[in-house]
Amino acid sequence: MPKLELEVEIEQLAKILEGLSPGELETLEILLNPQLTDELKRRRQEAKIKFEQGETLSKEQLFSD
């Protein structure tokens, strides 16, 4: 990934962070926390294996009453 350096004052950084959506804050937290990053990678791999083995629900099963 290319490296990018910015000179931003702490107040500017605070305003940027205040403007983030909940999803963007969650993404930032995952990127900054190696444990969360590892957990997400593990879950994704598990889901891929279950999908390949046919252990996931179909759309019909998921949305049936």
C-alpha positions in Angstrom: 0.0 0.0 0.0 1.4 3.4 -0.8 2.5 5.6 2.1 0.9 8.9 2.7 2.0 11.5 5.2 -0.1 14.5 6.3 0.5 17.3 8.6 -2.7 17.7 10.6 -3.1 19.5 13.9 -4.8 17.5 16.7 -7.8 19.8 16.5 -8.3 19.1 12.8 -7.9 15.4 13.5 -10.6 15.6 16.2 -13.0 17.3 13.8 -12.3 14.6 11.2 -13.0 11.8 13.7 -16.2 13.5 14.9 -17.5 13.5 11.3 -17.0 9.8 10.8 -20.1 7.6 10.5 -20.6 4.6 12.9 -19.4 2.3 10.2 -16.3 4.3 9.5 -15.5 4.4 13.2 -15.9 0.6 13.3 -13.6 0.2 10.4 -11.0 2.5 12.0 -11.2 0.5 15.2 -10.6 -2.7 13.3 -7.7 -1.3 11.5 -6.1 0.0 14.7 -6.6 -3.1 16.8 -4.6 -6.2 15.6 -6.8 -8.5 17.7 -10.0 -7.3 15.9 -8.2 -7.6 12.6 -7.2 -11.2 13.3 -10.7 -12.0 14.5 -12.3 -10.6 11.4 -9.9 -12.6 9.2 -10.6 -15.7 11.1 -14.4 -15.3 10.9 -14.2 -14.6 7.1 -12.1 -17.7 6.6 -14.6 -19.8 8.6 -17.5 -18.4 6.6 -15.8 -19.1 3.4 -15.3 -22.8 4.4 -18.9 -23.1 5.6 -20.2 -21.6 2.3 -18.0 -24.0 0.2 -19.3 -26.9 2.3 -22.9 -25.8 1.8 -23.5 -25.1 5.5 -25.0 -21.6 5.0 -28.6 -20.7 4.6 -30.1 -20.0 1.2 -32.0 -16.8 0.6 -35.2 -18.6 0.8 -34.3 -20.2 4.2 -33.0 -16.9 5.5 -36.1 -14.8 4.7 -38.8 -17.5 5.3 -41.3 -17.0 8.2 
